[in-house]
Structures are given as C-alpha cells and as structure tokens.
Amino acid sequence: MHAVIKTGGKQYRVSPGDKLNVETLLSDAGSDFHFNEVLMISDGNDISVGAPMLEGASVIAKVIEHGRGEKIRIVKFKRRKHYRRQMGHRQNYTRVEIVSVERG
C-alpha cells in the first residue's frame, strides 16, 4: 500500500516504513504527525484518486529528528567587472518515518 501526500509545496510517494526528509514541521521529535493532504492511495489494483484531495484519508508519520541539510554555495561572478558575491545556505528539514496509511 502506498500513498501520494503533499507537504511543503512538494509531493511524495510514501509507504509504511519509508523514511524521508520533508520541509520543517512544527512537531517535536518522537511525536506523531498526521498528513491530511493525501492526493492518492493505492492498494494493489484498488486505486483512489482525490479531486484534488481524498476526504478523510491521512498518513501517520513519526517525527524522528529535525536537522539542516548540506551547505549550498551560491556564487555570482561577472568577469572583467570586478564583481563577485558569495553566499551559503543550509535548508532546514524534518526527518519522518511513515507509520501507516489510512483511507478514512
């Protein structure tokens, strides 16, 4: 059984037992989080697609940790113009483990 959920402006295909990094969630580590924006649920040949969301469906995930990703270097450079800008960025994320998918 797997589902497609929407969180943080992105869509993820998840099944129970999957671990993934999503945009930061306002939930403590070790607690459960319910993803209510479920776009699709598939169980073998039984497929349910929402328009755009499935009513009453949810995906329950356990929050493992909060962290920060790898540093990304941003460099702006124009040759022969004496122009150079450097900046770095580390995106925050929340690591979750999918516990169950519920049709509702």
N, C-alpha and C positions, 0 to 999 in steps of 0.2 A: 504494500500500500504506500502510495506517495501522494504528495500534495504540492501545489504551487502557491506560495504565500508572497505577500507584498509588504515590505518594511523598508524604511529609509529611502524610498524612491526607487528601490530595486526589487526584482522578482527572483525568488529562489525556489528550486525544486528540492523538496526535502522528504525524507522518510524516517521512521523511528530509528534511532541510533546514530543518525548523522550529527557531526559537529561542524559548525560553521561560524564565521565571523560576520556580524551584521553591524550596522550603524549603532551608535551608543544608545542603550535602552536605560530608562530610569527605573532600575530594579537592582536590588542588592544581590551580590554573589551568593549562590546557594538557593535562591528562591526560584519559584516557578513563574513563567511569563506566558500569557495566552496571546497568540497571534490570531486576531479576529478577521483580518483581511485575507481570506482564503479565496483564491481565484478558481482553483480546480482540485478535485480529489479523484484519484484513480485507484481502483482495487481490481486488478486483473482486467477483465473486459467491461467492468462496471465503471463508467466514467461520468462524473458530474461536473459540469462547467457552469460557472456563475455568469450573471449578466449585470454588472461586472463581478460582483462578489456573491459567494454562496451564503444564504441565510442560515444562521445558527451553527455553521461549521467553525471549528477552531483547531489550532495546532498548539499543543502544550510543549513548552521547552523549559529546560532547567538552565539558569544562568551559571556558567562556570567561572568566568572572570571578566574583568574589564582590563583593557590594555591599550597600547599605542603601537601602530604599525611601524614599518621601516621608514627611515628618513628618505624623503624625495628631494633631490636637489633641483632648484629652479634657477636657470641661468639665462639672462638676457644679455646679448652681446651684439654690438654693431662695429664692424671692422672700420678702421681708419677714422673713427669719430670720437675716440676716447670715451666710450660709453660701455660700462659693464655693471650689471646688477646680479647679485647672488642672494638667494633666499632658500630656506629649507622648510619642510612641512612634515609633520607626523600626524596621521589621521587616527583619531580615537575609534575604538571598536569594542564590541561586547561579544565574547565567545559563548555560544549556546550549544546545548545538546538537545536534539529533538526527542521528546519522551513518547508522545502519542499524537495521532491524527484522529479527530472526532468529526463525524458528519453532522451531528446535532439535529 
